[in-house]
């Protein structure tokens, strides 16, 4: 029996990973800020799939929260075989409209926590000669649009670099880059979604299936949908000056800042 640790497990992509991995027979360590929701999720997954689901309440915007999760990842007696760094959020508002405190909180969760938790997990995984890390980024990482996209670009670059450094160790690292997914993300950020075209929405469960398949194939970056693969292909050949203007208008209309 293997164990997976998922941050931001109680909603959206994190919850989809928890459902899929539990169905596949993995024990889970569920991490989020809301203890009651974690306990309800753990009970449901245990009752439905017969797996063990451990609850770890932690706020990854704090040092204490990051340290608690890192300590669990460093437990060599009860090792974690798969880490899914999914916790994240978006800020509503353009650059300089968002408070510096909120910007720094985003960097703490999206970048510092990802770095520290990936490192804690990968060290033990390398000793054992096996393991995997999925760092949830976004297609926003590939366009020049705001601090959210910048933080996710860091996740992609870090994950690709770490994957190369750990090549041959048995440890696989992958940045997962979804587009719009029907989750609580926009609601929590106070963003409306009525103006987002229907074709741009992805199903979280299908996304997770594609992501796990890409991890098994050894990919270091996963864009788990043909629609977004085409869009990101167009991004690569679009002049940066033009892309910046388009992404700025699109970001103000659809996405986080």
N, C-alpha and C positions, 0 to 999 in steps of 0.2 A: 504494500500500500504506500503510495507516494502522497506528499503533502504540498499544497499550494497556498501561498499567502497572497491575499488580494487587498489592496488599499482602495478606499472608496467603494466598498463592496455592497452597500445597501441599496444602490440605485444605478440605473443606466447600464453602461458597459461593464462596470464592476459586478453588478448583480447578474448580468448575462454570463460573465466568466464563471461566477460562482455556481450558477445553475448547470452549465455545461460540464464543468470539472467535477461537480458532485455526481452528476449523472454518469460520468465516466469512471466513477469509483475513487476519486481522489479525496483524501481528508483535506480539510480547509482550516486556514487561520483567517478569520474575517476581521478587517480593520476599518473603522470609521469613527466618527465623533459621537454618534447617538447610540448609547448602550442598549436602550430598549429595542430599537430597530435591529441592532446586531443580534440580540438574543432571540427575537422573533424569527429572523432569517436563519440563524443557526438551528433552531428547533425545527423549522419547516424542512430544511435541507436534510437534517438528520432523519426525520420521520419519513421523508419521501424516498431517500436514497440509501439510508443505512450507513452513512459515513459519519466520521467524527468532525464536528465543527467547533473550533475554538474561537472565542470572542476576545478581541483586543481593542479596547477603546483608546483612541489616540488622535490628537489634533496635530496634523503634520505641518501646521503653521507655527508650531512651537518646538523648541529644542527638546523639551521633555517628551513630546509625542514622537518625534523622530528617533530619539534615543531608545524609547520603549520598543518600537518596531525593530530597530537595528539589533537590539539585544535578542529579540526572538529569532531573528534571521541568523544570528551568530550562535545559536544553541546547537552544538554538535551532537548532543544526545537525542535531540528531536529535530532533525534537519528538515529544511524546506527545500523541495525539489524544483518548484516553480514559483517565481515572484512576479506578480502583476502590479506594476506601479501605475495605478489608474486614478488616484485622487487628483482632483483639479477643479478649477472654476474659472469663470470669466468675469471681468469688470465691465459694467455698463458706463459708457462715456468715452470720449476721445482723449488722446494724450493731453495732459495738463488739466483735463476736467476730472480725472480720477485722482484721489488723494495719494500722496507718496506712501502712506502707511499701507494702503490697499495694493499698490504696485509692488512694494517690498514683500507683502504677504504672498502675492502670486509667485514671485521669484523663490520664496522659501519653499512653497509647496511643489512648484513645477520643476525647479532646478536643484536646490540644495537637498531637498528630501530625496529626490530621484538619485542624485549622486551618492548620498550617504547610504541609502537602502540598497542600491545596486551593488555598491562596494562591499557592504556587510554580507549580502547574499553570495556574491560571486567568489569571495574569499573562501567560504566554506565549500561551495560547489566545486571550486578548482581542486581543493584538497581531496574531495571524493571522486573527482574525475567525471562529474556529470551534473547537469542542472540547466535551467533556463530562466531568462528574465525577459519579460515583455514590458516595455516602457511606453505607455499610451501618450502619443503626441497628437498631431492633427495635420490635415492638409494645409492648414494655415501656416505651417512651418515653411512652406515653399513659396510664399508670396510676401512682399514687403508691406505688412499691414499690422501696425500696432504692437504693443508690448505682449499681448497674448501670443501672437504669431512668433515674436522674437523668442519667447520662453520655450515654445514648442520646437523652434528651430534648434535651440540649444540641446533639447532632448534628443533630436534626431542625430545631430553631429556627435554628441557624446556617446550615444549608443553605438553608432557605426564605428567610431574609433575604438571603443572598448571591445567590441566584437572582434575587430582585427587583432588587438593585443592578446585576446584570449583564444584565438584560433588554434585548434589542435588540443585544447585543454579539456574538451568535453562539455564546456559551458557555452550555451548559445544565448546571444543577446539580440533582441529585435525591437525596433521602434515601430509601433502601430500607428498609422496615420489615417484615421477615418475622416469622413466629411460630416455632414449634419446627421445626427442620430437622435431618434425620439427618446429623450431622457428628461430628467429634471434640470438639466444644465441651464437652459435658457430661462426657465421659471425662477430658479434660484438667483440668477443674475438680474432679474427684472426685465428681461428682454422679450419682446413679442415675437411670435413665430408665424403669424398669419400671412406675412408677405414672402415667406420662403416657399419657392415652387415645390410641388409635391414630388417631382422626380429627383430632387436633391436629398430626400430623406432616406436614411438607411435603417434597416432592422438590426437591432443590437445582437440578437441571437445568431443571425446569419453572418454578421460581422465577426463574431467570436469564432464561429466555425472556420471562416476563411483565414482568420489570424492564426489559429492553432495549426492549420495546414501549412501556412507559410513558415511558422516557427519550425515545424517538423522538417521542412525542406531546407532549412538552414539560411533563410533570408534574414538580412539585417534590417531591412525596411519593408514594411507591408502596407500597401494601399489596397484595402480589401474590397474593391468593387470596380467593375469595368468602367462605369461612368466617371469615377474620379481618376482612374488611371488615364483615361483619355484627356480629361481636363488638365491633369498634371503634366501630360506630354505636351500639351499646348503651351503650358506655362514655361517649359524649358526653352521653347523656340521664340517666345515673345520678348521683344526688347524690354530691358528693365525699366526704362523711363515710362514706356507705355503701360507696362504691367503695374507699376506703382500707382498710376492714376486710376486704372481699372480696379485694382484691389482696394484702394482707398474708398472709392464709391461703393463697391460691393460690400466692404466691411461695415460701412456706416448703415447700409440697408439691411444686412443679414446677420452679421456676426459679432462676436465679442471684440473688445478693443485691445 
